[in-house]
Amino acid sequence: MIPLDKIINKNNYTYTQVLKGKRYSLYEQRGVANMRCFELFKLKVLAPMELNGKKYEEREVFPKDKDFGKTAWTICDWEKALAKFNELENE
């Protein structure tokens, strides 16, 4: 299985992995000015597939916009992000 990169550049933000558990991952989000938030999300794994003749291995994927509020959250406070990560990871 291919894990998510530890550093991801997406939508003009840089996401850096801070914590990774068995079920959840926490990334620091940096972008505009001095903004600092955290993206906490349930790890999602896509099954191996073939698309247009190209084979893709099983891999972790970054959450989609529709996942936020359900299995992904943006939290702009480190202590709250860490507490939520620990709560969800230890359920």
C-alpha positions in Angstrom: 0.0 0.0 0.0 1.2 3.5 -0.8 0.9 5.9 2.2 0.1 9.6 1.8 3.1 11.8 1.4 4.3 13.5 4.5 4.3 16.8 2.7 1.4 17.6 0.3 1.0 20.8 -1.8 -2.7 21.3 -2.7 -5.0 24.3 -3.3 -2.2 26.8 -2.6 -1.6 25.2 0.9 1.2 23.1 2.2 0.2 20.2 4.4 2.8 18.6 6.6 2.0 15.4 8.5 2.2 15.9 12.2 0.7 12.6 13.5 -0.5 9.4 12.0 -2.4 6.7 13.9 -4.0 3.5 12.8 -7.3 5.2 11.8 -6.6 9.0 11.6 -4.0 11.4 10.4 -3.3 15.0 11.4 -1.6 17.4 9.0 -0.5 21.0 9.7 -1.9 23.4 7.1 0.1 26.5 6.1 -0.8 28.9 3.4 -2.0 32.5 3.3 0.0 34.9 5.5 0.6 33.4 9.0 -2.4 31.1 8.9 -1.8 27.9 10.7 -4.5 25.2 11.0 -4.7 21.5 11.2 -6.5 19.0 9.0 -7.6 15.9 10.9 -9.1 13.1 8.9 -10.0 9.4 8.9 -7.5 7.5 6.8 -9.2 6.3 3.6 -7.6 3.6 1.4 -8.5 3.1 -2.3 -8.4 -0.4 -3.6 -6.1 -1.3 -6.5 -7.6 -0.5 -9.8 -6.9 -0.1 -13.5 -8.1 3.1 -15.3 -7.5 3.8 -18.9 -4.9 1.1 -19.1 -2.9 2.4 -16.1 -2.7 0.3 -12.9 -2.9 2.0 -9.5 -1.8 0.2 -6.3 -3.8 0.3 -3.1 -3.2 3.8 -1.7 -4.2 6.3 1.0 -5.9 9.4 -0.2 -6.4 12.9 1.1 -10.0 13.8 2.0 -12.3 15.4 -0.5 -14.3 18.6 0.3 -17.4 16.5 0.9 -15.6 14.6 3.7 -15.3 17.7 5.9 -17.7 17.7 8.8 -18.1 13.9 8.6 -14.7 12.2 8.6 -12.4 15.2 8.2 -12.1 18.5 10.1 -10.1 21.7 10.0 -9.1 22.9 13.5 -7.1 26.1 13.9 -5.9 25.4 17.5 -3.1 22.9 18.2 -4.4 21.7 21.6 -7.9 21.1 20.2 -6.6 19.3 17.1 -4.4 17.1 19.3 -7.3 16.4 21.7 -9.7 15.5 18.8 -7.0 13.3 17.2 -6.5 11.4 20.5 -10.2 11.1 21.1 -11.0 9.7 17.6 -7.9 7.5 17.4 -8.7 5.9 20.8 -12.4 5.2 20.3 
